[in-house]
């Protein structure tokens, strides 16, 4: 069995071909797609976070809304850019969203990816400390966030408070027990995957790996997962970690599928340059279900992960994306032993 969910980047545009013409469209349709995914038997609804773009941003209102409309599926992010976050305020929002969903939150966080504006985190009031850079700042924010999620008191209470305080130091409220174990790190290299394991975070392996060793993407990603699991075992954490990978998978079962994705089946890995270094991007899987089963059976990283997130073309609307999920759950997943 493998957990299967969707990952939406939440794009909107005024293009006449887009079913999401505004931020309102994207938010409301994101909730509706999560409801449809749960009804179809999928396991998760995940959302990407980008700032200064016509895409989903502030995740916690959306996660809370999805939690209120669903009862079973995991709800999460893939990923939140920690360069932009106030760790304590984020802990409050995350605790509230997790309690509203009865403990179904799975938060993917990371250092962040190339962004729409130069040093956008500075507009949010965050500046790297002297002698450090934006990546260091993201990890500092992460360390503080993880520490606060433990639920231990750290703040000195007012001796004359407005309301009575419990004894001892105070913690951020609301606190949701268990959320600390449901934090994932979006890792783009093998080294960052090992670091995530050392911190006790689950692994959300990126579809863009910021390194290239010359091997196919799925093999490089499988090595990353292997290194993560070894680092986890070496760290001696008491629980089993989780690992997710995301893929663009389009089963072609209708004329509409063929119109949209019939020419995508031959794509392979892409190699490019990000932040001055070589990077490798994963391929798109598109084809008849039996062909997809053969191709996906050879994907070493998908085999190694316990969770598969399907990146969906959200601008095609709720009904079409629900159809894509249903096609994969019905025609592909059972043949691979995922269902």
PyMOL commands that set and color helices and strands:
alter all, ss='L'
color gray80, all
select helices_A, chain A and resi 23-40+59-69+82-84+87-100+120-124+134-149+179-182+190-198+217-235+255-261+289-296+300-304+314-316+318-332+334-336
alter helices_A, ss='H'
color red, helices_A
select strands_A, chain A and resi 3-8+44-47+74-81+105-110+183-187+202-205+208-209+243-251+270-274+277-281+284-287+307-312
alter strands_A, ss='S'
color yellow, strands_A
deselect
rebuild
show_as cartoon
